[in-house]
């Protein structure tokens, strides 16, 4: 981003802050963490993950039932300034920019040494057993790192042996009194009748490695976290409608 663009962005955020303080802080708090009359819009995942257009619509039309009026009278430019300031409160202004680390190196770690992609997917690439992490980086860098370091409580695989058949190993996706559904590491689903099962073994090792604190350096942790935050920012940006200049 050019110096002129950075300066313009700062000016927009400053304008958004003035409007927010006058019109929004009374309900949502000066820091956006919520108050007696308005919810947290700074850290609440539903708001952080929402695409820009959804937040624009909320600002423009309001939420009358919830007590939030329409701010359409502010005009498009001033509403966009408020949106820019809300994103700043949510951390977009510094999460991907000032956070230490190299996103390119983090990507190499994700698909290489850290083995994240064996279970997790980002932007359509990776494994199936774990959650899709394309939007995971909307939470704080500290929380991302903590979740990686304390992965020992993660889900464990089960090995199901059928009568006179080889065992099937995978993650339990659904289970009731009569059947169990496993997803194996290749992404395949196996619907098994409990009447045909000879034994079920819970494997001792968690799906997610527990040795990251020993196998990754501080610098590599920063790279991996930076990659996840960069991906999440990109994902949210891809949901943003094009401006008049981009069409």
C-alpha positions, 0 to 999 in steps of 0.5 A: 500500500502506498504512503498516500493510500495509508494516509487516506486510510488513517483519515477515513478511520479517524473520521469513522471514529468521530462518527462512531463516538457520536452515534454508536458508542452510547450503545456499543461502548467506546471500544465496541465491546458492548454495553447495556443497550448494544452487543459487542461488535469488536470481538464477537465472532459473528460480527468479526466474520461478517462480510463488509456488505452485511455490516453496511446493510446493518448500518444502513437499515438498522435493526429496529426490533433490537432498538438500533435505528437506521443510519442511512442519513449519514450517506455512503461515504460516512457509513464506509468510514464507520465500517473502516473504524469498526474493522479497526476496532476488530483488529484488521488494522494491525492484525495482518500488518504489524503482527510479526511473522512472514505469511509466505513462510507460514504457508510453507509450514502449514503445508509442510513441517507443521503438517496442518494440511494433513487434517485442515483445509485453507482456501480449498486445499488440505485435509478433511478431518479438521475444521476448515481454517480459511476464516480461523484467523479472525480471532486474536493472534494470542488465541491462535497460538494458544490453541495450537500449543494446547492441542492435546485436548483435541479429538481422538480417532477411533478404530472400528473393527467389523466382523471378519473385516479390516478395521476402519479408522476415522473421526466420528461424525454421527452416532446413534443407538444403531449406527456410527458414521466415521470419516477417514483421513482421505475424506470418505464417510463410512456408515456402519451398523453397530450390529456388525461391529466387533469392537471400537477402540479409541486411539491414544494419540489426539488427531492434532499433534501435541509437540508444536511447542517443541517442534516450532520456534517462536519465529515459526509460530509467528509465521504460521499465525501470520499466515492464518490471519492473512488468509482470513483477511483475504477471505473476508475481502473476497466477500466484499462487493467491488467498488465503482472503480473496480467494476 
